[in-house]
Amino acid sequence: MANIASQIKRNRQNEKRRLRNKSVRSEMKTRAKAALAAAETGDEDTAREALRIAHRSTDIAVSKGVLHKRTAARRKSRLAADVDRLLAG
């Protein structure tokens, strides 16, 4: 445990931010899994809609500062490629 007042305050701030970011991160992962699950069923319309929602939740994470914009772009690209691959196969 820190003895320095500024570090004690920093720990409190970090914990608040961690809890605030946790739900955004969890939502993003859930939407990505839903998009992959929809693609596995083979229904293209449902999969495309789920992919759109997953991309939107990733964009929200960027706007809230949870993800860097390039990290989000990479994740969105990989998710879209995975969905396309599942739909094609």
BELSULCOR-V537631 format. One record per residue. N is the residue number from 1. PSI is psi in degrees with one decimal (none if undefined). D_LAST is the distance of its C-alpha to the last C-alpha in whole Angstrom. Layout:
n=N psi=PSI d_last=D_LAST
n=N psi=PSI d_last=D_LAST
This chain:
n=1 psi=138.6 d_last=54
n=2 psi=146.6 d_last=55
n=3 psi=-16.1 d_last=58
n=4 psi=132.0 d_last=58
n=5 psi=-41.4 d_last=58
n=6 psi=-33.9 d_last=56
n=7 psi=-34.7 d_last=53
n=8 psi=-44.2 d_last=54
n=9 psi=-43.8 d_last=53
n=10 psi=-40.1 d_last=50
n=11 psi=-41.7 d_last=48
n=12 psi=-44.6 d_last=49
n=13 psi=-43.8 d_last=47
n=14 psi=-39.7 d_last=44
n=15 psi=-42.4 d_last=44
n=16 psi=-44.3 d_last=44
n=17 psi=-39.7 d_last=41
n=18 psi=-44.9 d_last=39
n=19 psi=-36.2 d_last=39
n=20 psi=-39.0 d_last=39
n=21 psi=-22.0 d_last=35
n=22 psi=-43.4 d_last=34
n=23 psi=-35.9 d_last=33
n=24 psi=-44.8 d_last=31
n=25 psi=-42.4 d_last=29
n=26 psi=-43.8 d_last=28
n=27 psi=-41.7 d_last=27
n=28 psi=-45.2 d_last=25
n=29 psi=-39.9 d_last=23
n=30 psi=-43.9 d_last=23
n=31 psi=-35.8 d_last=22
n=32 psi=-43.0 d_last=19
n=33 psi=-37.9 d_last=18
n=34 psi=-38.0 d_last=18
n=35 psi=-42.6 d_last=16
n=36 psi=-39.7 d_last=13
n=37 psi=-39.9 d_last=14
n=38 psi=-35.9 d_last=14
n=39 psi=-34.0 d_last=10
n=40 psi=-29.6 d_last=9
n=41 psi=-23.4 d_last=11
n=42 psi=-5.4 d_last=9
n=43 psi=107.3 d_last=12
n=44 psi=-40.9 d_last=12
n=45 psi=-45.1 d_last=16
n=46 psi=-40.4 d_last=16
n=47 psi=-42.5 d_last=14
n=48 psi=-39.8 d_last=15
n=49 psi=-42.8 d_last=19
n=50 psi=-37.1 d_last=18
n=51 psi=-41.7 d_last=17
n=52 psi=-42.9 d_last=20
n=53 psi=-39.0 d_last=22
n=54 psi=-41.7 d_last=21
n=55 psi=-38.9 d_last=22
n=56 psi=-42.7 d_last=25
n=57 psi=-31.7 d_last=26
n=58 psi=-41.2 d_last=26
n=59 psi=-37.1 d_last=28
n=60 psi=-40.6 d_last=30
n=61 psi=-38.0 d_last=30
n=62 psi=-44.8 d_last=31
n=63 psi=-27.1 d_last=34
n=64 psi=-1.8 d_last=36
n=65 psi=14.0 d_last=36
n=66 psi=-35.9 d_last=33
n=67 psi=150.3 d_last=31
n=68 psi=149.6 d_last=32
n=69 psi=-32.7 d_last=30
n=70 psi=-34.0 d_last=29
n=71 psi=-42.3 d_last=27
n=72 psi=-42.1 d_last=26
n=73 psi=-41.3 d_last=24
n=74 psi=-43.7 d_last=23
n=75 psi=-42.3 d_last=21
n=76 psi=-41.1 d_last=20
n=77 psi=-45.6 d_last=18
n=78 psi=-39.7 d_last=16
n=79 psi=-43.3 d_last=15
n=80 psi=-41.2 d_last=14
n=81 psi=-40.6 d_last=12
n=82 psi=-42.7 d_last=11
n=83 psi=-45.0 d_last=10
n=84 psi=-42.7 d_last=9
n=85 psi=-41.8 d_last=6
n=86 psi=-38.5 d_last=5
n=87 psi=-35.1 d_last=6
n=88 psi=-34.9 d_last=4
n=89 psi=none d_last=0
